[in-house]
Amino acid sequence: MDKKAAINLIEDTFNAHFSEEQFTLFARNLLNDLEPKSNAYSGNYIWDDYKDHINTYKRIGKYVDPEGEALDVLIVEVKSVLKLERARTALRNFVIKHLSKFEKDYALVAFYSKEDEGADWRFSYIKLEYRSELDEAKGKVKTKKEFTPAKRYSFLVGEYEKAHTAKNQLLPLLQNIANNPTVEELESAFSIEKVTDEFFNQYKDLYVKLFEHFENDTHIKAELAKANIDNARFTKKLLGQIVFLYFLQKKGWLGVPKDQVWGKGQKRFIQNLFDQSQSENANFFKDKLQFLFYEALAKERNNDNSFYKKFNCRIPFLNGGLFEAEYDWQNANISIPTSLFRNEEKNKAGDIGTGALDVFDRYNFTIKEDEPLDKEVAVDPEMLGKVFENMLEITERKSKGAFYTPREIVHYMCQESLIHYLDNSLNDTTASYQAIDSSQPALFPGSTDKKGNLKIELEHKGKVTVPKADIETYIREGHFALENDQRVANTGKETAAYKYQLPESIRQHAELINTKLTEIRICDPAIGSGAFPVGLLHELVNAMLVLKPHFSDKYLKEKLVKLGFENNGETLSVVEVNESRYIYRLKRHIIQESIYGVDIDASAIDIARLRLWLSLVVDEDDLDPIETLPNLDYKIVCGNSLINFPENWKSSVSEIIELMKDQFFNETNADIKKQLKISIDDVIADRMSSSEKTFGIQINFDFRLYFSEVWNEKGGFDVVIGNPPYGAKLTAEEKKFFKGEYSDVHMRTPDTFNYFISKGFRLLHNGGVLTYIVPNNLFFQSEYEKTRRFLLSKNQFHIGINLGDGVFNTATVPSSIFLSSRQNRGINNYFYSDIRNVNKKQIDFNSIFKKESISSTLKVPASVFGITQEEFGIIEQLRSVSVTIDDIAEEMASGISTGGDKIFRVADVLAEELKLEKDLLKPVLVGGEIDKYRLQDTHHSVIYTDRATQIKDFKATEAYLSEFKDKLSKRSEAKSGVMPWFALNRQRYPNLFEEDKIIMRQTSDKIRATFDQDGYYVIDSILVFKKDSSCDFSYKYLLSVLNSTALYFLYAKFTQEGGRTFAQVKPLNVRKLFVPKANQDNQKSISLLVDYLLFWNRYKEKNSIESQLFESVLDTTTFELFLGEELKSAGKEILKHLGDLKPITDQMSEEEKLAIIQSEFERLYDPNHPVRYAIETLDSIEEVRIIKEALK
């Protein structure tokens, strides 16, 4: 199909009311070989579970893709528009039942309602997934015919929706008539990621255009400066306000006729307002938007039915602060050119219009937050959060070390936090883990990679009110049971057809659990766009709704009173309570009582508040009056979470502040609200004013002051959750303060995420839960040893997940998740998973954990995570026959830091040509020139200059370096005067290089070492190892150990560097490694083999069969020295079978040396020789097998 015809087909299908004929035409063109079917079902043919939701459904076709995957095409008529929008789980489950009946795994479905004549409908792709598990006997992954919750992806389409996204993503499939689309290609067409990326890029362009205009408009810039408003924040807030309006008009809340109810407004009110401004020759921002923002939406209009005379329509008063002016808008006279809202420019994709309204008009906006199992291919509040967070990065967000957390991770972390909170709150246990074979939640559903994973096992002790396994089922799967259990509750008893699906212990203790959930206090100390608080808000609402059918009438009535359901002093009955208003009040109550957040970035605070407000707006349907939004100024706060008053500092004004804050939260009168804010801020400012003088640093925020009610009620938060910033730029003053304040975790490297871990625990009461996503070097790098010990010994560590790379699109730092409780409860086990090598788009967190021992991890050098119990046993065995390299090392250091490798490292040919003075030239190697037992001299020298060098005495060198003087003078050492401009940054000292030494490549995830006795100098891409004079081990023996599989195993486990991009071999990590004790005879034999390898590798190709054999022999000798008894028992010893190895000496010719090496190779390579037999069968020894398996 040609492009124009394809576009017309998409627009005719999706930019209009639903038409079965048109949809069928589209399906036939999309799928090419669609096999027509004509099966219609209604009445009693609709399954009982779904009769409340569905009138009829039709199967109009069957399709089999080129790979044999079968798909059904369905049309489903739902009962009402509200069902279409809200009963997403039921609609998805209905299709699942159909697919199960017809033995299909995929469906394309049109969902519509006759209530609005199909004006708004959904085009969905639904797929079944199966659980995969590891066949441990065969070591392979197999698919088990056990359904996991299906996924549904939907386009919002219809008369009021734009087909831009559907067009972009479906067009290539329609145009390709030569090939039938695969199911995988169809799924890709429903990709939400593509929409997010495209929307973000266009949003970013909008931001840049607006920002630059405001920067260049001196009048606007002056007005913003007068109001102390940052241009970047003003620009982002303006765009956020406009986007918010798109969501409001989606609900029909804008432009409502005077005699109509909310929901009957104009679906294109903003666009119509713009057109009106153009027809009146008015400025859209100055004459329309400002009045809409700062008057219609921001000011309470009593007794006028929310009618706004200027626009001749009803517009809701929202409150909350989003639309409150922060500048004197009535006198500022700010105009924004029309072209920034609408124009005829083409963007990169060829779309007409690059203004704000042009861009937003292209996309579908949905007010439903996406769930992991149900995604709408549209701009939703969650996507908006991602876009906003990425926008923060454009203006120095990266300098604050913050990055957006993917929704799947947010979902997982929120659920796990609630599970552990409830377990801690409900059960008096010392150990409480998940039942064997019960399912673990999917973080990134879809993976079949289960290698080495174990189910979590149950370990309950003490008094258990609700088993943790039941809590997990309730939090993870409870919402699937809600409709079923409500039906049973309404009937009053279980029947053969309908039985309760929620665990009995949850139903029995529903009121207790709900009370605990109501009492929860949550904080994100680096809130960003609000992903975690919003995620927890949704989890809490779902969890509370699941419990509602199991409340007694008395309890439910008390709850309704607390939520404000009273009319003239009388509590409304359950029947009178509108479900959407119930959810709204529930959310509002959670926001008021449970959720707190802080961020150092004011723009982030604006966004987080906006997302919480949007989450409330979602659940107000057909309400009159619309409930106002709460004021979040003292719930979501701008401040520095890491710089607060000392913990023992007490405030005498907390009760006064709390009373004013409670009133402020719900206040709608602008004057009263303003006065309350002034009063609260004055009290807080008074306490902050002397902070620098008293504590040595300026404090602008304090948790115990702003959130005093949490400490007064509970002594701290129940849950602290978030993605704390890392790598943030710190001032010298901050570094000094953090080093002292967070001495419990600080070692050498200052990093904000590390300090946030300490702070997180301080914010919790004893037993509170801390859940963070942080860089994964927390689990293994030496700089965080103190933090690991703090987590394991001072607190109760529960879960660690090494995610590795690929979690964040914009962040290059590999990530990890951990969950811990404050205060050690004496539980010795935790659960750990390493999924660094798994595709992050397909991770399934079902049964991925291994049970580990806290006491064992504490015994591992530097308390590195990721070492299993059996691996720990082997490490202890290796340790028992060894010394550490730290015990025998005189020096373990990086080479020369030049501050300009391309300047100071010169080819010998060039040095000769320039006649550079030889007294300053030293033969030099870089990392790429060495490997295991191999050194390749590329004939370069380093100009070795230091502070003592009299550069004037070396004319040629001075002349050469002078060409680069400007660049060299800008190096920090030169600028500070530590070194003269011509000197190397850090020279080390000549003896480090000129004496015998082992050198190792530094950029590597394993040790690659060789021996140097020729006095090479090395650049800092190489490590130098010099042994202590008292050490009895020869360098060549040490080299064989360093290059061995056993040491690679130790290094991999102690550092967790395997597979890391830009992994580094660091001196501190090498020092932790073990060297097995060896007598002189064994060392002599091993040294001779090393001689063979070093010489052979000079002349022969890499990985020759000879070098491979000698490396294998050396590898086996190291195993024998580490695991002597095991090799002896198995008859695999080789040291005694090496025989009299012939030495090669300096007096021999090269041919003689090669001949000896060849002769020894042939002797040892003989298939009947015991050395070769031992090498080839070594894996039969269990310890060796485990070591090698761990390195795969």
C-alpha positions, 0 to 999 in steps of 0.5 A: 500500500502506498504511503498516502493510501496507508495514511488515509486508511489510518485516519479514516479508521482511528480519527473517527467513531468506531466502525466495524466495517472500517476496522475490518478493512484496516485489519485486512490491510494490516495483516494481509492474509487475515482469515475471515471469521464471523463469530458473534457472542452476546447474552448467555454466551458472555461468561458470567464474570464479565456480563457486567462489563461486556454486551457483545463481542465478535471474532472477525478473523484469525491470522498466522504470522510467518513464524507460525504464531496465531492471533485473533482479531476481536471486536468487543462492545463494553457496557459504558464509556466508564467501563472502557476507561476504568475496567481495564483489568476485567477487559484484559482478563476477558480477552485472556479467557477467549485466548485460552479457549481458542488456544491462542497467545495473541489478539488485536482487539477493538474496544468500544461503547455504544454509550457515546456511539463509539466516539472514544475507543481503544485499539489493543494488542494483548499477549499471553505469557508463560512462566519459565523455569530452570531445569537444573538437571539439564541446565536449560530453561524450559517454558512451563504452561503456566499463565502469568498475567497477560499484557495489554498495549492500547492506542487511544483512538476516536473522534477526539483523538489524534492518530499521529502516534498510530500513524507513525507506528503502524504505517511501516506495516501497512506499506509493507505488502510484500511481507506479512508482519510477525507478532513481534513486529506488531508488538513493536508498533505498540511501543510506548518507548518510541512515543516517550522518546519522540514526545520528549525530543519535541518537548525538549525543543519547545523548552529550548525555544521558550527558554531562549526567547525569555533569555533574550527578551529583556522585559520578561527577564527583568520581570522574572528577576524582580520576582526572584524567579529562575528562567529555567524553572519558569519555562518548565512550569509554563509547559507543565501548566499547559500540559496539565490543561490538556489533561483537564480538557480531556476530562471535559472540565474546561469550557463547560456551559453554564447549565451543564455538569462537569465533563461536558466541556470542550475537548479542545478548549485550549485550542479554541481559546487560542483561535479566539485570541487570534480572531481578536488580535490578542496575545494568547499568553497575556490576554488568555492564558494568564487569566485562565491560569492566575484567575479562573483556575487559581481563585475561588469564586463562591456561589457562582457555580464556578462560572467564569464571566471572562470566558463565558463558561464554567472553569473549576477552581483547583487550588493547590498552587500550580496556577498561583502566580509567582509574579505580578502578572497583572502589571508585568505586561508579559507577552509571548509571541504567537509563533511559540504556540502555533506556526507553520515550521516543519520539524525533523520528522516533517510534521507541520508546526513546532509551537507548544500547541502544535506539538501537544495536539499531535499526541493522545493524552490519557489521565490513567497512569500506566500499570505494568500489565496495561499500557496506553500508547499515549502521554500519561502522567507517568510518561510526563514524569519521565519527560520532566525528569529528563528535562531536569537533566538539561539544566544541570540535573546531572550535576545533581546526580539524578536520573529517572527510574523506569516504571517497572523498577518503581513498581517492584520497589514500591511493592516490596517496601509495602510487603516488608512494612506490613510484615514488620508491622503485623508479625513479631518475627526474627525471620520471615521469608517467602514460601518455597515455590511461591512466585516472586514479582516480575520487575521486567516481565518477559525473561526466560533467563533463570540460570542459577536462580533459587526460590526464596524459602520460608523462615518464620519465627515468633508470633505470625499474625499474617504469613508473609507469603500471604502478604506477598500474594495480597500486595502483588496479586490482590487487585486481580481478586478484587472483582471476584471477591466483591461478587462473593461478598455481595452474595454473602457466601462462597459458591461452587462457581465463586470462591474467595481468591484473597488468602484467608489470613488477609480477609480475616485481618482486613481491618487490621491491615487497612489500619496499618496501611492508613498509618504508614508514613513514606518519604522520598528524600530525593523525590525528582519527578515523584515517581516513587511517591506516586507509585506508592500512592497507587499501590496503597490505593489498590491494596486498600480497595482490595480489602474493602469488601472484607470490612465490617459495616461498623469499620467501613462507616468509621472509615467513611467519616475519616474520609469526610463522607458526611452530609449535614453531620450524617455519615453517607451510606455505602450505597450513596458514596460514589466510587470515584469520589471514594478513590479520590478521598482515599488518595487525598487522605494518603497524600495528606497523611502518608506521603512526604518528599524533598528535593534540592531542585525547585523544578523537581518539586513543581513536577512532583506536586503536579504528578500528585495533583494529576493522580487526584484529577484522574479519579474525579468523574461527573462530580459537582462540585469538583473537589479542590486540590490540596496545598502540598507546600509542606509535604513536598518540599524544596531543600537539601536532604543531606544538610540538616540540624543534628539529630539531638537538636530539638525544636520547641515550635513543632506543635505550632507548625503542625497546627498551621500546616494542617489548616494550610493543607486544605485551605482554599481562601487565597488571603488566609492561605497566604497569611498561613504560609507567611506565619509558617515560613517565619517560624521556620526561618527563625530556626534556620537563621543562626544555623551557619553560626551554630553548626558551621554550615547554612541549613535551609531544610530539616526533616524534624522541623518540616515533618515534625508530626512524623517524629512526634507520632512514630519516631521516624518514617516507616518507609524511605524509598528513592533513587538518590543522586550520585556523582553530584558536584559538591563544594569544598564546604559540603565535602568537609561537612559530609565527611564528618556528618556521615562518618559511619559510611564515608571512606575516601570517595565523597558520593551523595548516594552513599550519604543518602544511605546513612541519611535514609536510616536516620529518617526511619524509626526502628524497624522502618524499611529503606529501599533504594536504587543506587550504583551497583559499586555499592556491592563490591567497590572498596570505597564502600566497604564501610557502607556494606558493613553498616548495612549488614551489621548495624541494620537488617539487610533483606534484598540485594539485586545487581542490575548492572548496565542498561537500566537508565537510558541516560545514565552510564553508571550500572545500578542495583536495588537494595532493601533493608530495615533499620536495626539488626533483628538477628536474621543471618540470611538475605537474598541476592541476585546478579542479573548484570548479564540479562537483557534489561528489557526482558528481565523476569524477577520470578524466582531469581534470588539466592539465599546468602549468609550475612555472617559469611559476607562479613568475612569476605574481604571488604564484605563484597556481595555476590558470593554464594555459600558454596563459593564462600566455602571455597574462598575460605579453603583457598585462604587457609593455605595462602598469604595475601598479596598485601602481606608480600607487596612492597608496592602496588601502584599505577604508572605515570600520570602524564596529564597529556599522554599524546604529548609526553609519550613519543615514538622513538623515531620521532624523538630521534628526528627531533633530537630530543635529549636521551637523558630525559627519554625512558622506554615506556609501555601502555596497557594495550601493549601487555597481556598475560605472559606477553609484552609487545614493545611498540618503541615509544619513550616517555619524556620523564620530567619532574619539578627538579628538571632544569628544562633550559638544559634540554633545548630540543625537549623544551622546544618540543614541549613549548608547542603545547605549553598553553594546554599543559599549563591548564592542568590542575597541577600546573595551575596550582603551582604543584608542578611546573608546566613542563613536568609530568603530573605524577612521575612516581619514582625511577626505581619503581620502573627500573627494577624487576617487577610484575606489570598488569593491564589496568583497564580490564575486568580480570588480571592480565599480567606479565614480567618485566626485567628490562626496566620499562617505565609505564603509563597509568594504564598499567599497574606495577607490583613489586614484592617485598624484599623479605618475600620468598616467592619468585616473581615468575611464580607470583606471575603464574598465580596472578594469571591463574583461573583460581585468582581470576575467580577470587578477583571476580568475586571480590570486585564484581568487575566482570563484564563492566564497561571500562572495568579497572584493575585497582591496586587495593583490589589486587592486594586482597588476593591470595597466593598459595604457599609453595616450596622452592622446588615447586616454585622452580618448576613453575618459574621454568614454565613461565620462562617458556611462555614469556619467551615463546610469546615473543616469537609466536602467535597469540593463543598457539597450541603450545602457549595454551598448553603451558598456560593450562599446566600453570593453571593446574599447578595453582589449583594443586597448590590451593586444593592439594588434598582434592587433587591428590584424592582425585589423582590429578596432581601434576607438579610431581609429574612435570619431571626435570624441565630443561631451563633456558638461559641467556647464553643460549641462542633463540633457536636453542631455546625454542627447541627446548620449549618445543621438546617439553611441549611435545612431552607434556602434550602426549595424550598418555602423559599424566599432566595432560590427563590431569588437565583435561579431567580437572573439572571432575573435581567439584571445587574446580567445577564450581570455580569455573562455573562461577566465571561463565 
